[in-house]
Amino acid sequence: MLRGDITSAIRAAVMQELAEVGYGRLSIEGVARRAGVGKTAVYRRWNSKLALVLDVVSDLAVRKMPLPDTGSLRDDLEILLQIINQVLKHRLASQVVPDLLAEAARNPQIAETLQQALRANQRNVADLLLGRAVARGELSPQIDTEAAVDLIIGPLYWRLAISRTRIPQGYLPRLAAITAATLQSELMSPPAVAPRPAAPRPAGPAPAAPRPTEPAPAAVVPPVGTPPPGAPVTA
């Protein structure tokens, strides 16, 4: 049986090696040395560097982010943004995430693992934060959840992981308020289905209007006592 404490030490060593040397220079020897174990202990659990990294990243992805229920959408959003801010500003995450994103452009397996990790976190946010807001009546049940999660996570992720811009004081509460207002607007509801346009009329001259029908001539009825034509007239 594999010892759990050794497995945990190896996983921690992988993250530290990724942060310091990146995926390209990471080696099984370096991971084992940092974990204080032999290479054999690593190979008993993973058969390659790629399998090791993919397993560690996947394990981190399935860990659900704690999202306390504050009773309001705006406050829930502010706490979530604070958690994301702390995670992405951590030394390991701030160095590992950009390196893995760059490696994903060259390695389809890493790209797929990162996509699965992002989808898992998105489902967590949609199920908890958005689900509670819908139950409280703060959001429409027909809200576009995919666009909503992009709107919640995207701006802060871009600022911290991509552009690496400093977060000024008061930015997170303001971002939470703006995000909540947008989520509650009609923009986040699915678009109404437009009525189908009427079929176009065939080209060509319009048909002629029907001619009015002329009344038939009235029959001439001779007055009573009038002799028929050619009959002798008596005085």
ROLUM-901114 format. One record per residue (C-alpha): residue in one letter; x, y, z. Coordinates in steps of 0.5 Angstrom, whole numbers, padded with zeros to 4 digits, always signed. Layout:
N
aXYZ...
//
This chain:
235
m+0000+0000+0000l+0002+0007-0002r+0004+0012+0004g-0001+0018+0004d+0004+0022+0007i+0009+0021+0002t+0004+0022-0004s+0002+0029-0001a+0010+0031+0000i+0011+0029-0008r+0004+0033-0010a+0007+0039-0006a+0014+0038-0009v+0011+0038-0016m+0007+0045-0015q+0014+0048-0012e+0018+0046-0017l+0013+0048-0022a+0013+0055-0019e+0021+0055-0019v+0023+0052-0026g+0017+0051-0030y+0014+0045-0033g+0019+0045-0039r+0025+0044-0034l+0021+0040-0028s+0024+0033-0027i+0022+0027-0023e+0029+0028-0020g+0028+0035-0018v+0021+0033-0015a+0024+0027-0011r+0029+0031-0008r+0025+0037-0006a+0020+0032-0003g+0025+0028+0001v+0024+0021-0003g+0027+0017-0008k+0025+0017-0015t+0022+0010-0014a+0017+0013-0010v+0015+0018-0015y+0015+0012-0021r+0011+0008-0016r+0005+0013-0017w+0006+0016-0024n+0010+0013-0030s+0012+0020-0033k+0013+0028-0031l+0006+0029-0036a+0002+0024-0032l+0005+0027-0025v+0003+0034-0027l-0004+0033-0030d-0006+0029-0024v-0004+0034-0019v-0007+0040-0023s-0013+0035-0024d-0013+0034-0016l-0013+0042-0015a-0019+0043-0020v-0024+0038-0016r-0023+0042-0010k-0029+0046-0009m-0028+0053-0007p-0032+0055-0001l-0037+0060-0002p-0041+0062+0004d-0048+0065+0004t-0048+0072+0006g-0056+0073+0004s-0055+0077-0002l-0052+0077-0009r-0047+0083-0008d-0044+0081-0001d-0043+0073-0004l-0040+0076-0010e-0035+0081-0006i-0033+0075-0002l-0032+0070-0008l-0028+0076-0011q-0023+0076-0005i-0022+0069-0005i-0020+0069-0012n-0016+0075-0011q-0012+0071-0005v-0011+0065-0009l-0009+0068-0015k-0004+0073-0012h-0001+0067-0008r+0006+0066-0010l+0005+0059-0013a-0001+0060-0017s+0002+0067-0019q+0008+0063-0022v+0005+0056-0024v-0002+0059-0028p+0002+0063-0033d+0007+0057-0034l+0002+0052-0035l-0003+0056-0040a+0004+0057-0044e+0005+0050-0044a-0002+0049-0046a-0001+0052-0053r+0004+0046-0054n+0001+0041-0050p-0006+0038-0052q-0007+0034-0046i-0005+0040-0041a-0010+0044-0045e-0015+0039-0044t-0014+0038-0036l-0014+0046-0035q-0020+0046-0039q-0023+0041-0035a-0021+0045-0029l-0024+0051-0031r-0031+0048-0032a-0031+0045-0026n-0030+0051-0022q-0035+0055-0026r-0040+0049-0025n-0038+0050-0017v-0040+0058-0018a-0046+0057-0022d-0049+0051-0017l-0048+0055-0011l-0047+0063-0012l-0052+0063-0018g-0057+0058-0015r-0058+0061-0008a-0059+0068-0012v-0064+0065-0016a-0067+0062-0010r-0068+0068-0006g-0071+0072-0012e-0065+0076-0014l-0064+0073-0021s-0068+0070-0026p-0069+0063-0027q-0067+0064-0034i-0061+0067-0033d-0055+0065-0038t-0051+0062-0033e-0045+0061-0038a-0044+0068-0039a-0046+0070-0032v-0040+0066-0029d-0035+0069-0035l-0037+0076-0032i-0036+0074-0025i-0029+0071-0026g-0026+0074-0032p-0025+0081-0030l-0021+0079-0024y-0017+0073-0027w-0015+0078-0033r-0012+0083-0028l-0008+0078-0024a-0006+0073-0028i-0006+0076-0035s-0004+0083-0035r-0001+0083-0027t-0004+0089-0025r-0004+0091-0018i-0011+0091-0015p-0013+0098-0012q-0016+0099-0005g-0024+0099-0006y-0023+0096-0013l-0027+0089-0011p-0033+0092-0007r-0034+0096-0013l-0033+0091-0018a-0038+0086-0014a-0043+0092-0014i-0042+0093-0022t-0043+0085-0023a-0049+0084-0019a-0052+0090-0022t-0051+0087-0029l-0053+0080-0027q-0060+0083-0025s-0061+0087-0031e-0065+0084-0037l-0058+0084-0041m-0057+0077-0038s-0064+0074-0040p-0064+0070-0046p-0066+0074-0052a-0073+0073-0054v-0075+0069-0060a-0076+0074-0066p-0083+0072-0070r-0082+0069-0077p-0082+0074-0082a-0088+0073-0087a-0087+0070-0094p-0085+0074-0099r-0090+0075-0105p-0088+0073-0111a-0085+0078-0116g-0090+0081-0122p-0096+0085-0123a-0101+0085-0118p-0107+0081-0121a-0113+0086-0124a-0119+0087-0119p-0125+0083-0121r-0130+0087-0126p-0137+0089-0123t-0142+0085-0125e-0148+0088-0129p-0155+0087-0127a-0159+0083-0132p-0165+0087-0135a-0171+0086-0132a-0177+0083-0135v-0182+0087-0138v-0189+0084-0136p-0195+0087-0140p-0201+0090-0136v-0207+0086-0134g-0212+0086-0140t-0207+0088-0145p-0209+0084-0151p-0203+0080-0154p-0199+0083-0160g-0203+0081-0167a-0210+0080-0163p-0216+0084-0166v-0218+0090-0162t-0225+0091-0160a-0228+0098-0159
//
